[in-house]
Amino acid sequence: MLVPPESHVASSYRNENSTVLRVAHGGSSFLLPGNAGPEGEEYLVDEYRSIINVMALRVAVFR
């Protein structure tokens, strides 16, 4: 689980608390971003840029 960081869990904005998972199996990797909003996405890129290059991305439900 990459997100939410502890600081976002305290946030009252529910989408920033959305779980983001990176799953790897063999040579395949997947990013499951839940409903992370702009702050969550920015945190993800800032903190995990080197490991979020994945084969498949599940797009967030809504914007």
PDBQT receptor file of N, H, CA, C and O in Angstrom, charges set to zero:
ATOM      1  N   MET A   1       0.851  -1.165   0.000  1.00  0.00    +0.000 N 
ATOM      2  CA  MET A   1       0.000   0.000   0.000  1.00  0.00    +0.000 C 
ATOM      3  C   MET A   1       0.899   1.231   0.000  1.00  0.00    +0.000 C 
ATOM      4  O   MET A   1       1.745   1.387   0.881  1.00  0.00    +0.000 OA
ATOM      5  N   LEU A   2       0.718   2.098  -0.981  1.00  0.00    +0.000 N 
ATOM      6  H   LEU A   2       0.032   1.971  -1.697  1.00  0.00    +0.000 HD
ATOM      7  CA  LEU A   2       1.543   3.294  -1.117  1.00  0.00    +0.000 C 
ATOM      8  C   LEU A   2       0.910   4.511  -0.460  1.00  0.00    +0.000 C 
ATOM      9  O   LEU A   2       1.610   5.334   0.131  1.00  0.00    +0.000 OA
ATOM     10  N   VAL A   3      -0.374   4.627  -0.557  1.00  0.00    +0.000 N 
ATOM     11  H   VAL A   3      -0.942   3.959  -1.037  1.00  0.00    +0.000 HD
ATOM     12  CA  VAL A   3      -1.107   5.780  -0.044  1.00  0.00    +0.000 C 
ATOM     13  C   VAL A   3      -2.334   5.248   0.669  1.00  0.00    +0.000 C 
ATOM     14  O   VAL A   3      -2.844   4.220   0.224  1.00  0.00    +0.000 OA
ATOM     15  N   PRO A   4      -2.848   5.828   1.705  1.00  0.00    +0.000 N 
ATOM     16  CA  PRO A   4      -2.557   7.169   2.176  1.00  0.00    +0.000 C 
ATOM     17  C   PRO A   4      -1.427   7.202   3.197  1.00  0.00    +0.000 C 
ATOM     18  O   PRO A   4      -1.265   6.276   3.993  1.00  0.00    +0.000 OA
ATOM     19  N   PRO A   5      -0.654   8.272   3.166  1.00  0.00    +0.000 N 
ATOM     20  CA  PRO A   5       0.337   8.452   4.224  1.00  0.00    +0.000 C 
ATOM     21  C   PRO A   5      -0.397   8.843   5.508  1.00  0.00    +0.000 C 
ATOM     22  O   PRO A   5      -1.545   9.284   5.463  1.00  0.00    +0.000 OA
ATOM     23  N   GLU A   6       0.253   8.686   6.616  1.00  0.00    +0.000 N 
ATOM     24  H   GLU A   6       1.186   8.328   6.652  1.00  0.00    +0.000 HD
ATOM     25  CA  GLU A   6      -0.384   8.967   7.900  1.00  0.00    +0.000 C 
ATOM     26  C   GLU A   6      -0.940  10.383   7.979  1.00  0.00    +0.000 C 
ATOM     27  O   GLU A   6      -1.991  10.600   8.582  1.00  0.00    +0.000 OA
ATOM     28  N   SER A   7      -0.248  11.350   7.377  1.00  0.00    +0.000 N 
ATOM     29  H   SER A   7       0.606  11.174   6.888  1.00  0.00    +0.000 HD
ATOM     30  CA  SER A   7      -0.717  12.740   7.436  1.00  0.00    +0.000 C 
ATOM     31  C   SER A   7      -2.037  12.931   6.701  1.00  0.00    +0.000 C 
ATOM     32  O   SER A   7      -2.835  13.785   7.089  1.00  0.00    +0.000 OA
ATOM     33  N   HIS A   8      -2.285  12.156   5.650  1.00  0.00    +0.000 N 
ATOM     34  H   HIS A   8      -1.637  11.463   5.335  1.00  0.00    +0.000 HD
ATOM     35  CA  HIS A   8      -3.550  12.282   4.925  1.00  0.00    +0.000 C 
ATOM     36  C   HIS A   8      -4.683  11.573   5.640  1.00  0.00    +0.000 C 
ATOM     37  O   HIS A   8      -5.842  11.961   5.492  1.00  0.00    +0.000 OA
ATOM     38  N   VAL A   9      -4.374  10.544   6.409  1.00  0.00    +0.000 N 
ATOM     39  H   VAL A   9      -3.433  10.229   6.529  1.00  0.00    +0.000 HD
ATOM     40  CA  VAL A   9      -5.413   9.828   7.124  1.00  0.00    +0.000 C 
ATOM     41  C   VAL A   9      -6.144  10.766   8.073  1.00  0.00    +0.000 C 
ATOM     42  O   VAL A   9      -7.334  10.585   8.332  1.00  0.00    +0.000 OA
ATOM     43  N   ALA A  10      -5.442  11.762   8.590  1.00  0.00    +0.000 N 
ATOM     44  H   ALA A  10      -4.475  11.908   8.379  1.00  0.00    +0.000 HD
ATOM     45  CA  ALA A  10      -6.047  12.728   9.500  1.00  0.00    +0.000 C 
ATOM     46  C   ALA A  10      -6.919  13.736   8.756  1.00  0.00    +0.000 C 
ATOM     47  O   ALA A  10      -7.681  14.468   9.388  1.00  0.00    +0.000 OA
ATOM     48  N   SER A  11      -6.823  13.787   7.434  1.00  0.00    +0.000 N 
ATOM     49  H   SER A  11      -6.204  13.192   6.921  1.00  0.00    +0.000 HD
ATOM     50  CA  SER A  11      -7.586  14.732   6.623  1.00  0.00    +0.000 C 
ATOM     51  C   SER A  11      -9.067  14.378   6.636  1.00  0.00    +0.000 C 
ATOM     52  O   SER A  11      -9.438  13.207   6.713  1.00  0.00    +0.000 OA
ATOM     53  N   SER A  12      -9.897  15.391   6.561  1.00  0.00    +0.000 N 
ATOM     54  H   SER A  12      -9.596  16.343   6.498  1.00  0.00    +0.000 HD
ATOM     55  CA  SER A  12     -11.339  15.146   6.488  1.00  0.00    +0.000 C 
ATOM     56  C   SER A  12     -11.792  14.944   5.047  1.00  0.00    +0.000 C 
ATOM     57  O   SER A  12     -12.946  14.588   4.806  1.00  0.00    +0.000 OA
ATOM     58  N   TYR A  13     -10.893  15.169   4.081  1.00  0.00    +0.000 N 
ATOM     59  H   TYR A  13      -9.956  15.458   4.277  1.00  0.00    +0.000 HD
ATOM     60  CA  TYR A  13     -11.229  14.982   2.675  1.00  0.00    +0.000 C 
ATOM     61  C   TYR A  13     -11.073  13.511   2.333  1.00  0.00    +0.000 C 
ATOM     62  O   TYR A  13      -9.951  13.019   2.216  1.00  0.00    +0.000 OA
ATOM     63  N   ARG A  14     -12.175  12.809   2.171  1.00  0.00    +0.000 N 
ATOM     64  H   ARG A  14     -13.087  13.209   2.266  1.00  0.00    +0.000 HD
ATOM     65  CA  ARG A  14     -12.157  11.344   2.063  1.00  0.00    +0.000 C 
ATOM     66  C   ARG A  14     -11.348  10.808   0.889  1.00  0.00    +0.000 C 
ATOM     67  O   ARG A  14     -10.690   9.779   1.037  1.00  0.00    +0.000 OA
ATOM     68  N   ASN A  15     -11.369  11.457  -0.263  1.00  0.00    +0.000 N 
ATOM     69  H   ASN A  15     -11.904  12.293  -0.383  1.00  0.00    +0.000 HD
ATOM     70  CA  ASN A  15     -10.636  10.919  -1.410  1.00  0.00    +0.000 C 
ATOM     71  C   ASN A  15      -9.134  10.922  -1.182  1.00  0.00    +0.000 C 
ATOM     72  O   ASN A  15      -8.429  10.078  -1.735  1.00  0.00    +0.000 OA
ATOM     73  N   GLU A  16      -8.633  11.845  -0.387  1.00  0.00    +0.000 N 
ATOM     74  H   GLU A  16      -9.205  12.531   0.062  1.00  0.00    +0.000 HD
ATOM     75  CA  GLU A  16      -7.201  11.859  -0.093  1.00  0.00    +0.000 C 
ATOM     76  C   GLU A  16      -6.817  10.692   0.806  1.00  0.00    +0.000 C 
ATOM     77  O   GLU A  16      -5.633  10.386   0.950  1.00  0.00    +0.000 OA
ATOM     78  N   ASN A  17      -7.791  10.046   1.405  1.00  0.00    +0.000 N 
ATOM     79  H   ASN A  17      -8.752  10.294   1.288  1.00  0.00    +0.000 HD
ATOM     80  CA  ASN A  17      -7.543   8.862   2.225  1.00  0.00    +0.000 C 
ATOM     81  C   ASN A  17      -7.744   7.569   1.436  1.00  0.00    +0.000 C 
ATOM     82  O   ASN A  17      -7.666   6.478   1.999  1.00  0.00    +0.000 OA
ATOM     83  N   SER A  18      -7.999   7.690   0.160  1.00  0.00    +0.000 N 
ATOM     84  H   SER A  18      -8.063   8.577  -0.298  1.00  0.00    +0.000 HD
ATOM     85  CA  SER A  18      -8.230   6.524  -0.685  1.00  0.00    +0.000 C 
ATOM     86  C   SER A  18      -6.953   5.685  -0.785  1.00  0.00    +0.000 C 
ATOM     87  O   SER A  18      -5.851   6.216  -0.919  1.00  0.00    +0.000 OA
ATOM     88  N   THR A  19      -7.124   4.399  -0.719  1.00  0.00    +0.000 N 
ATOM     89  H   THR A  19      -8.019   3.967  -0.610  1.00  0.00    +0.000 HD
ATOM     90  CA  THR A  19      -5.991   3.475  -0.780  1.00  0.00    +0.000 C 
ATOM     91  C   THR A  19      -5.440   3.379  -2.200  1.00  0.00    +0.000 C 
ATOM     92  O   THR A  19      -6.197   3.268  -3.165  1.00  0.00    +0.000 OA
ATOM     93  N   VAL A  20      -4.120   3.424  -2.314  1.00  0.00    +0.000 N 
ATOM     94  H   VAL A  20      -3.505   3.515  -1.531  1.00  0.00    +0.000 HD
ATOM     95  CA  VAL A  20      -3.446   3.197  -3.596  1.00  0.00    +0.000 C 
ATOM     96  C   VAL A  20      -2.554   1.975  -3.412  1.00  0.00    +0.000 C 
ATOM     97  O   VAL A  20      -1.692   1.943  -2.534  1.00  0.00    +0.000 OA
ATOM     98  N   LEU A  21      -2.777   0.978  -4.249  1.00  0.00    +0.000 N 
ATOM     99  H   LEU A  21      -3.477   1.004  -4.962  1.00  0.00    +0.000 HD
ATOM    100  CA  LEU A  21      -2.001  -0.256  -4.174  1.00  0.00    +0.000 C 
ATOM    101  C   LEU A  21      -1.153  -0.435  -5.420  1.00  0.00    +0.000 C 
ATOM    102  O   LEU A  21      -1.586  -0.110  -6.525  1.00  0.00    +0.000 OA
ATOM    103  N   ARG A  22       0.051  -0.949  -5.240  1.00  0.00    +0.000 N 
ATOM    104  H   ARG A  22       0.403  -1.213  -4.342  1.00  0.00    +0.000 HD
ATOM    105  CA  ARG A  22       0.885  -1.394  -6.351  1.00  0.00    +0.000 C 
ATOM    106  C   ARG A  22       1.041  -2.889  -6.177  1.00  0.00    +0.000 C 
ATOM    107  O   ARG A  22       1.515  -3.357  -5.142  1.00  0.00    +0.000 OA
ATOM    108  N   VAL A  23       0.644  -3.634  -7.185  1.00  0.00    +0.000 N 
ATOM    109  H   VAL A  23       0.258  -3.254  -8.026  1.00  0.00    +0.000 HD
ATOM    110  CA  VAL A  23       0.698  -5.088  -7.135  1.00  0.00    +0.000 C 
ATOM    111  C   VAL A  23       1.651  -5.573  -8.219  1.00  0.00    +0.000 C 
ATOM    112  O   VAL A  23       1.536  -5.164  -9.374  1.00  0.00    +0.000 OA
ATOM    113  N   ALA A  24       2.580  -6.435  -7.860  1.00  0.00    +0.000 N 
ATOM    114  H   ALA A  24       2.673  -6.767  -6.922  1.00  0.00    +0.000 HD
ATOM    115  CA  ALA A  24       3.521  -7.003  -8.830  1.00  0.00    +0.000 C 
ATOM    116  C   ALA A  24       3.472  -8.517  -8.717  1.00  0.00    +0.000 C 
ATOM    117  O   ALA A  24       3.419  -9.077  -7.622  1.00  0.00    +0.000 OA
ATOM    118  N   HIS A  25       3.491  -9.172  -9.886  1.00  0.00    +0.000 N 
ATOM    119  H   HIS A  25       3.535  -8.717 -10.776  1.00  0.00    +0.000 HD
ATOM    120  CA  HIS A  25       3.507 -10.635  -9.930  1.00  0.00    +0.000 C 
ATOM    121  C   HIS A  25       4.316 -11.035 -11.152  1.00  0.00    +0.000 C 
ATOM    122  O   HIS A  25       3.957 -10.698 -12.281  1.00  0.00    +0.000 OA
ATOM    123  N   GLY A  26       5.386 -11.737 -10.931  1.00  0.00    +0.000 N 
ATOM    124  H   GLY A  26       5.678 -12.010 -10.014  1.00  0.00    +0.000 HD
ATOM    125  CA  GLY A  26       6.265 -12.088 -12.044  1.00  0.00    +0.000 C 
ATOM    126  C   GLY A  26       6.773 -10.822 -12.710  1.00  0.00    +0.000 C 
ATOM    127  O   GLY A  26       7.314  -9.945 -12.036  1.00  0.00    +0.000 OA
ATOM    128  N   GLY A  27       6.610 -10.711 -14.014  1.00  0.00    +0.000 N 
ATOM    129  H   GLY A  27       6.170 -11.423 -14.562  1.00  0.00    +0.000 HD
ATOM    130  CA  GLY A  27       7.061  -9.527 -14.743  1.00  0.00    +0.000 C 
ATOM    131  C   GLY A  27       5.987  -8.480 -14.940  1.00  0.00    +0.000 C 
ATOM    132  O   GLY A  27       6.194  -7.513 -15.674  1.00  0.00    +0.000 OA
ATOM    133  N   SER A  28       4.834  -8.655 -14.295  1.00  0.00    +0.000 N 
ATOM    134  H   SER A  28       4.665  -9.440 -13.699  1.00  0.00    +0.000 HD
ATOM    135  CA  SER A  28       3.723  -7.717 -14.456  1.00  0.00    +0.000 C 
ATOM    136  C   SER A  28       3.545  -6.875 -13.205  1.00  0.00    +0.000 C 
ATOM    137  O   SER A  28       3.795  -7.340 -12.092  1.00  0.00    +0.000 OA
ATOM    138  N   SER A  29       3.112  -5.633 -13.390  1.00  0.00    +0.000 N 
ATOM    139  H   SER A  29       2.909  -5.256 -14.293  1.00  0.00    +0.000 HD
ATOM    140  CA  SER A  29       2.826  -4.770 -12.248  1.00  0.00    +0.000 C 
ATOM    141  C   SER A  29       1.600  -3.925 -12.550  1.00  0.00    +0.000 C 
ATOM    142  O   SER A  29       1.346  -3.559 -13.698  1.00  0.00    +0.000 OA
ATOM    143  N   PHE A  30       0.845  -3.620 -11.502  1.00  0.00    +0.000 N 
ATOM    144  H   PHE A  30       1.051  -3.916 -10.570  1.00  0.00    +0.000 HD
ATOM    145  CA  PHE A  30      -0.417  -2.903 -11.629  1.00  0.00    +0.000 C 
ATOM    146  C   PHE A  30      -0.491  -1.818 -10.574  1.00  0.00    +0.000 C 
ATOM    147  O   PHE A  30      -0.016  -2.002  -9.454  1.00  0.00    +0.000 OA
ATOM    148  N   LEU A  31      -1.085  -0.685 -10.927  1.00  0.00    +0.000 N 
ATOM    149  H   LEU A  31      -1.471  -0.535 -11.838  1.00  0.00    +0.000 HD
ATOM    150  CA  LEU A  31      -1.312   0.395  -9.983  1.00  0.00    +0.000 C 
ATOM    151  C   LEU A  31      -2.816   0.575  -9.856  1.00  0.00    +0.000 C 
ATOM    152  O   LEU A  31      -3.506   0.814 -10.847  1.00  0.00    +0.000 OA
ATOM    153  N   LEU A  32      -3.320   0.461  -8.636  1.00  0.00    +0.000 N 
ATOM    154  H   LEU A  32      -2.759   0.267  -7.831  1.00  0.00    +0.000 HD
ATOM    155  CA  LEU A  32      -4.746   0.570  -8.342  1.00  0.00    +0.000 C 
ATOM    156  C   LEU A  32      -4.947   1.803  -7.458  1.00  0.00    +0.000 C 
ATOM    157  O   LEU A  32      -4.810   1.712  -6.238  1.00  0.00    +0.000 OA
ATOM    158  N   PRO A  33      -5.271   2.963  -8.063  1.00  0.00    +0.000 N 
ATOM    159  CA  PRO A  33      -5.249   4.223  -7.324  1.00  0.00    +0.000 C 
ATOM    160  C   PRO A  33      -6.497   4.585  -6.542  1.00  0.00    +0.000 C 
ATOM    161  O   PRO A  33      -6.537   5.673  -5.967  1.00  0.00    +0.000 OA
ATOM    162  N   GLY A  34      -7.509   3.749  -6.484  1.00  0.00    +0.000 N 
ATOM    163  H   GLY A  34      -7.476   2.865  -6.951  1.00  0.00    +0.000 HD
ATOM    164  CA  GLY A  34      -8.709   4.132  -5.741  1.00  0.00    +0.000 C 
ATOM    165  C   GLY A  34      -9.263   5.436  -6.279  1.00  0.00    +0.000 C 
ATOM    166  O   GLY A  34      -9.336   5.625  -7.493  1.00  0.00    +0.000 OA
ATOM    167  N   ASN A  35      -9.652   6.336  -5.394  1.00  0.00    +0.000 N 
ATOM    168  H   ASN A  35      -9.592   6.182  -4.408  1.00  0.00    +0.000 HD
ATOM    169  CA  ASN A  35     -10.189   7.633  -5.789  1.00  0.00    +0.000 C 
ATOM    170  C   ASN A  35      -9.292   8.776  -5.339  1.00  0.00    +0.000 C 
ATOM    171  O   ASN A  35      -9.782   9.863  -5.032  1.00  0.00    +0.000 OA
ATOM    172  N   ALA A  36      -8.006   8.549  -5.295  1.00  0.00    +0.000 N 
ATOM    173  H   ALA A  36      -7.608   7.666  -5.544  1.00  0.00    +0.000 HD
ATOM    174  CA  ALA A  36      -7.084   9.595  -4.844  1.00  0.00    +0.000 C 
ATOM    175  C   ALA A  36      -7.283  10.860  -5.667  1.00  0.00    +0.000 C 
ATOM    176  O   ALA A  36      -7.386  10.807  -6.893  1.00  0.00    +0.000 OA
ATOM    177  N   GLY A  37      -7.336  11.983  -4.987  1.00  0.00    +0.000 N 
ATOM    178  H   GLY A  37      -7.253  12.025  -3.992  1.00  0.00    +0.000 HD
ATOM    179  CA  GLY A  37      -7.482  13.269  -5.645  1.00  0.00    +0.000 C 
ATOM    180  C   GLY A  37      -6.129  13.853  -6.005  1.00  0.00    +0.000 C 
ATOM    181  O   GLY A  37      -5.110  13.169  -5.905  1.00  0.00    +0.000 OA
ATOM    182  N   PRO A  38      -6.110  15.113  -6.426  1.00  0.00    +0.000 N 
ATOM    183  CA  PRO A  38      -4.855  15.745  -6.852  1.00  0.00    +0.000 C 
ATOM    184  C   PRO A  38      -3.750  15.715  -5.795  1.00  0.00    +0.000 C 
ATOM    185  O   PRO A  38      -2.587  15.491  -6.131  1.00  0.00    +0.000 OA
ATOM    186  N   GLU A  39      -4.092  15.936  -4.528  1.00  0.00    +0.000 N 
ATOM    187  H   GLU A  39      -5.036  16.118  -4.255  1.00  0.00    +0.000 HD
ATOM    188  CA  GLU A  39      -3.060  15.900  -3.480  1.00  0.00    +0.000 C 
ATOM    189  C   GLU A  39      -2.473  14.502  -3.328  1.00  0.00    +0.000 C 
ATOM    190  O   GLU A  39      -1.262  14.342  -3.175  1.00  0.00    +0.000 OA
ATOM    191  N   GLY A  40      -3.335  13.496  -3.372  1.00  0.00    +0.000 N 
ATOM    192  H   GLY A  40      -4.318  13.626  -3.496  1.00  0.00    +0.000 HD
ATOM    193  CA  GLY A  40      -2.867  12.110  -3.271  1.00  0.00    +0.000 C 
ATOM    194  C   GLY A  40      -2.001  11.722  -4.452  1.00  0.00    +0.000 C 
ATOM    195  O   GLY A  40      -0.990  11.037  -4.293  1.00  0.00    +0.000 OA
ATOM    196  N   GLU A  41      -2.401  12.162  -5.643  1.00  0.00    +0.000 N 
ATOM    197  H   GLU A  41      -3.222  12.718  -5.772  1.00  0.00    +0.000 HD
ATOM    198  CA  GLU A  41      -1.613  11.863  -6.842  1.00  0.00    +0.000 C 
ATOM    199  C   GLU A  41      -0.251  12.552  -6.789  1.00  0.00    +0.000 C 
ATOM    200  O   GLU A  41       0.766  11.962  -7.153  1.00  0.00    +0.000 OA
ATOM    201  N   GLU A  42      -0.239  13.798  -6.336  1.00  0.00    +0.000 N 
ATOM    202  H   GLU A  42      -1.065  14.278  -6.040  1.00  0.00    +0.000 HD
ATOM    203  CA  GLU A  42       1.026  14.539  -6.228  1.00  0.00    +0.000 C 
ATOM    204  C   GLU A  42       1.959  13.854  -5.229  1.00  0.00    +0.000 C 
ATOM    205  O   GLU A  42       3.154  13.716  -5.492  1.00  0.00    +0.000 OA
ATOM    206  N   TYR A  43       1.424  13.427  -4.094  1.00  0.00    +0.000 N 
ATOM    207  H   TYR A  43       0.453  13.540  -3.881  1.00  0.00    +0.000 HD
ATOM    208  CA  TYR A  43       2.213  12.711  -3.095  1.00  0.00    +0.000 C 
ATOM    209  C   TYR A  43       2.773  11.421  -3.689  1.00  0.00    +0.000 C 
ATOM    210  O   TYR A  43       3.938  11.086  -3.480  1.00  0.00    +0.000 OA
ATOM    211  N   LEU A  44       1.939  10.710  -4.425  1.00  0.00    +0.000 N 
ATOM    212  H   LEU A  44       0.992  10.982  -4.595  1.00  0.00    +0.000 HD
ATOM    213  CA  LEU A  44       2.357   9.444  -5.030  1.00  0.00    +0.000 C 
ATOM    214  C   LEU A  44       3.540   9.641  -5.966  1.00  0.00    +0.000 C 
ATOM    215  O   LEU A  44       4.508   8.883  -5.910  1.00  0.00    +0.000 OA
ATOM    216  N   VAL A  45       3.472  10.644  -6.819  1.00  0.00    +0.000 N 
ATOM    217  H   VAL A  45       2.686  11.260  -6.865  1.00  0.00    +0.000 HD
ATOM    218  CA  VAL A  45       4.559  10.921  -7.762  1.00  0.00    +0.000 C 
ATOM    219  C   VAL A  45       5.808  11.383  -7.015  1.00  0.00    +0.000 C 
ATOM    220  O   VAL A  45       6.913  10.934  -7.318  1.00  0.00    +0.000 OA
ATOM    221  N   ASP A  46       5.639  12.270  -6.046  1.00  0.00    +0.000 N 
ATOM    222  H   ASP A  46       4.741  12.634  -5.799  1.00  0.00    +0.000 HD
ATOM    223  CA  ASP A  46       6.794  12.786  -5.289  1.00  0.00    +0.000 C 
ATOM    224  C   ASP A  46       7.514  11.685  -4.518  1.00  0.00    +0.000 C 
ATOM    225  O   ASP A  46       8.744  11.650  -4.486  1.00  0.00    +0.000 OA
ATOM    226  N   GLU A  47       6.760  10.794  -3.904  1.00  0.00    +0.000 N 
ATOM    227  H   GLU A  47       5.761  10.822  -3.930  1.00  0.00    +0.000 HD
ATOM    228  CA  GLU A  47       7.348   9.784  -3.024  1.00  0.00    +0.000 C 
ATOM    229  C   GLU A  47       7.735   8.485  -3.725  1.00  0.00    +0.000 C 
ATOM    230  O   GLU A  47       8.672   7.812  -3.295  1.00  0.00    +0.000 OA
ATOM    231  N   TYR A  48       7.030   8.122  -4.801  1.00  0.00    +0.000 N 
ATOM    232  H   TYR A  48       6.269   8.669  -5.150  1.00  0.00    +0.000 HD
ATOM    233  CA  TYR A  48       7.201   6.799  -5.388  1.00  0.00    +0.000 C 
ATOM    234  C   TYR A  48       7.465   6.818  -6.886  1.00  0.00    +0.000 C 
ATOM    235  O   TYR A  48       7.197   5.830  -7.570  1.00  0.00    +0.000 OA
ATOM    236  N   ARG A  49       7.978   7.911  -7.398  1.00  0.00    +0.000 N 
ATOM    237  H   ARG A  49       8.195   8.713  -6.842  1.00  0.00    +0.000 HD
ATOM    238  CA  ARG A  49       8.199   8.057  -8.841  1.00  0.00    +0.000 C 
ATOM    239  C   ARG A  49       8.899   6.848  -9.451  1.00  0.00    +0.000 C 
ATOM    240  O   ARG A  49       8.535   6.415 -10.545  1.00  0.00    +0.000 OA
ATOM    241  N   SER A  50       9.881   6.305  -8.774  1.00  0.00    +0.000 N 
ATOM    242  H   SER A  50      10.176   6.657  -7.885  1.00  0.00    +0.000 HD
ATOM    243  CA  SER A  50      10.685   5.225  -9.348  1.00  0.00    +0.000 C 
ATOM    244  C   SER A  50       9.941   3.883  -9.421  1.00  0.00    +0.000 C 
ATOM    245  O   SER A  50      10.346   3.005 -10.183  1.00  0.00    +0.000 OA
ATOM    246  N   ILE A  51       8.873   3.709  -8.651  1.00  0.00    +0.000 N 
ATOM    247  H   ILE A  51       8.544   4.423  -8.032  1.00  0.00    +0.000 HD
ATOM    248  CA  ILE A  51       8.190   2.410  -8.679  1.00  0.00    +0.000 C 
ATOM    249  C   ILE A  51       6.772   2.471  -9.235  1.00  0.00    +0.000 C 
ATOM    250  O   ILE A  51       6.075   1.457  -9.243  1.00  0.00    +0.000 OA
ATOM    251  N   ILE A  52       6.328   3.643  -9.702  1.00  0.00    +0.000 N 
ATOM    252  H   ILE A  52       6.894   4.467  -9.696  1.00  0.00    +0.000 HD
ATOM    253  CA  ILE A  52       4.960   3.707 -10.229  1.00  0.00    +0.000 C 
ATOM    254  C   ILE A  52       4.905   3.551 -11.742  1.00  0.00    +0.000 C 
ATOM    255  O   ILE A  52       3.847   3.730 -12.345  1.00  0.00    +0.000 OA
ATOM    256  N   ASN A  53       6.029   3.221 -12.358  1.00  0.00    +0.000 N 
ATOM    257  H   ASN A  53       6.889   3.076 -11.868  1.00  0.00    +0.000 HD
ATOM    258  CA  ASN A  53       6.031   2.870 -13.779  1.00  0.00    +0.000 C 
ATOM    259  C   ASN A  53       5.546   1.428 -13.864  1.00  0.00    +0.000 C 
ATOM    260  O   ASN A  53       6.305   0.495 -13.602  1.00  0.00    +0.000 OA
ATOM    261  N   VAL A  54       4.275   1.247 -14.232  1.00  0.00    +0.000 N 
ATOM    262  H   VAL A  54       3.658   2.004 -14.445  1.00  0.00    +0.000 HD
ATOM    263  CA  VAL A  54       3.652  -0.074 -14.191  1.00  0.00    +0.000 C 
ATOM    264  C   VAL A  54       3.111  -0.458 -15.564  1.00  0.00    +0.000 C 
ATOM    265  O   VAL A  54       2.975   0.385 -16.451  1.00  0.00    +0.000 OA
ATOM    266  N   MET A  55       2.806  -1.740 -15.724  1.00  0.00    +0.000 N 
ATOM    267  H   MET A  55       2.917  -2.425 -15.004  1.00  0.00    +0.000 HD
ATOM    268  CA  MET A  55       2.249  -2.240 -16.991  1.00  0.00    +0.000 C 
ATOM    269  C   MET A  55       0.781  -1.852 -17.151  1.00  0.00    +0.000 C 
ATOM    270  O   MET A  55       0.328  -1.613 -18.271  1.00  0.00    +0.000 OA
ATOM    271  N   ALA A  56       0.034  -1.788 -16.053  1.00  0.00    +0.000 N 
ATOM    272  H   ALA A  56       0.402  -1.982 -15.144  1.00  0.00    +0.000 HD
ATOM    273  CA  ALA A  56      -1.394  -1.496 -16.128  1.00  0.00    +0.000 C 
ATOM    274  C   ALA A  56      -1.764  -0.511 -15.028  1.00  0.00    +0.000 C 
ATOM    275  O   ALA A  56      -1.280  -0.605 -13.900  1.00  0.00    +0.000 OA
ATOM    276  N   LEU A  57      -2.626   0.432 -15.374  1.00  0.00    +0.000 N 
ATOM    277  H   LEU A  57      -3.019   0.509 -16.290  1.00  0.00    +0.000 HD
ATOM    278  CA  LEU A  57      -3.109   1.432 -14.429  1.00  0.00    +0.000 C 
ATOM    279  C   LEU A  57      -4.624   1.383 -14.448  1.00  0.00    +0.000 C 
ATOM    280  O   LEU A  57      -5.246   1.499 -15.504  1.00  0.00    +0.000 OA
ATOM    281  N   ARG A  58      -5.200   1.215 -13.306  1.00  0.00    +0.000 N 
ATOM    282  H   ARG A  58      -4.695   1.120 -12.448  1.00  0.00    +0.000 HD
ATOM    283  CA  ARG A  58      -6.653   1.307 -13.176  1.00  0.00    +0.000 C 
ATOM    284  C   ARG A  58      -6.945   2.768 -12.908  1.00  0.00    +0.000 C 
ATOM    285  O   ARG A  58      -6.458   3.326 -11.926  1.00  0.00    +0.000 OA
ATOM    286  N   VAL A  59      -7.730   3.394 -13.763  1.00  0.00    +0.000 N 
ATOM    287  H   VAL A  59      -8.126   2.940 -14.561  1.00  0.00    +0.000 HD
ATOM    288  CA  VAL A  59      -8.016   4.827 -13.641  1.00  0.00    +0.000 C 
ATOM    289  C   VAL A  59      -9.022   5.044 -12.521  1.00  0.00    +0.000 C 
ATOM    290  O   VAL A  59      -9.929   4.236 -12.314  1.00  0.00    +0.000 OA
ATOM    291  N   ALA A  60      -8.846   6.154 -11.798  1.00  0.00    +0.000 N 
ATOM    292  H   ALA A  60      -8.110   6.810 -11.965  1.00  0.00    +0.000 HD
ATOM    293  CA  ALA A  60      -9.755   6.495 -10.705  1.00  0.00    +0.000 C 
ATOM    294  C   ALA A  60     -11.197   6.564 -11.206  1.00  0.00    +0.000 C 
ATOM    295  O   ALA A  60     -11.435   6.838 -12.382  1.00  0.00    +0.000 OA
ATOM    296  N   VAL A  61     -12.140   6.321 -10.328  1.00  0.00    +0.000 N 
ATOM    297  H   VAL A  61     -11.947   6.099  -9.372  1.00  0.00    +0.000 HD
ATOM    298  CA  VAL A  61     -13.547   6.239 -10.687  1.00  0.00    +0.000 C 
ATOM    299  C   VAL A  61     -14.088   7.536 -11.272  1.00  0.00    +0.000 C 
ATOM    300  O   VAL A  61     -14.811   7.505 -12.267  1.00  0.00    +0.000 OA
ATOM    301  N   PHE A  62     -13.755   8.666 -10.676  1.00  0.00    +0.000 N 
ATOM    302  H   PHE A  62     -13.167   8.691  -9.867  1.00  0.00    +0.000 HD
ATOM    303  CA  PHE A  62     -14.296   9.934 -11.170  1.00  0.00    +0.000 C 
ATOM    304  C   PHE A  62     -13.313  11.063 -10.927  1.00  0.00    +0.000 C 
ATOM    305  O   PHE A  62     -12.364  10.925 -10.156  1.00  0.00    +0.000 OA
ATOM    306  N   ARG A  63     -13.547  12.149 -11.575  1.00  0.00    +0.000 N 
ATOM    307  H   ARG A  63     -14.318  12.262 -12.202  1.00  0.00    +0.000 HD
ATOM    308  CA  ARG A  63     -12.762  13.392 -11.423  1.00  0.00    +0.000 C 
ATOM    309  C   ARG A  63     -13.682  14.543 -11.328  1.00  0.00    +0.000 C 
ATOM    310  O   ARG A  63     -13.235  15.682 -11.196  1.00  0.00    +0.000 OA
TER     311      ARG A  63
